[in-house]
Amino acid sequence: MIASALKPSSLATRRFEAPDERADGGRRVVMLARDRVLIARGVAGVFMRIALKPCAYRGVLLRLLRLDDAGFHYEVRLAHRDPDFGVALAECADEAEAEAAWSHWARFFGLPKLVERVEGFPETQSPMIGGIVARGAVQRRRGRGLRRRPRFLARRKVGRPELCERVAADRELFAGWRPEV
């Protein structure tokens, strides 16, 4: 059962089984909570349990699953860079129901809403305004932020090309190495 009937609540942990092609028996167990996503499955007789924080996911993705005689079918899923960690949250035949589930799950996990207009290329639902996602999670810089140059480096002058010496092709720069001509 995909979590189509499951509505996220503020404190509840949701547990359901989902289809998984690579897992033993073709099924895996998924547990969803505000602070973690737990995926349990067996592959080739080895049982594994993978716990991920919601921030490891790129966002909550809305995509068109298929089109048939009944109309469009939409899927809401947690999008991860590794497709094995993606989790289908809901399948809906009604567009309004799909958008409601999409908004609920994005708020539940605190993730940006993504939409897949071209298959395999999710993009943010809201346009970027000044480098900040409008109506979504704030994108944060990883690693070191902007840093000032140390004082002694700030005083150094930029080199002038006319003072640079040209190296002849026949001259050896380092022991055993000659520039290629």
PyMOL commands that set and color helices and strands:
alter all, ss='L'
color gray80, all
select helices_A, chain A and resi 24-26+54-56+83-85+95-109+151-154+161-163
alter helices_A, ss='H'
color red, helices_A
select strands_A, chain A and resi 14-19+27-33+36-43+46-52+59-68+71-79+87-92+113-118+121-124+128-129+132-133
alter strands_A, ss='S'
color yellow, strands_A
deselect
rebuild
show_as cartoon
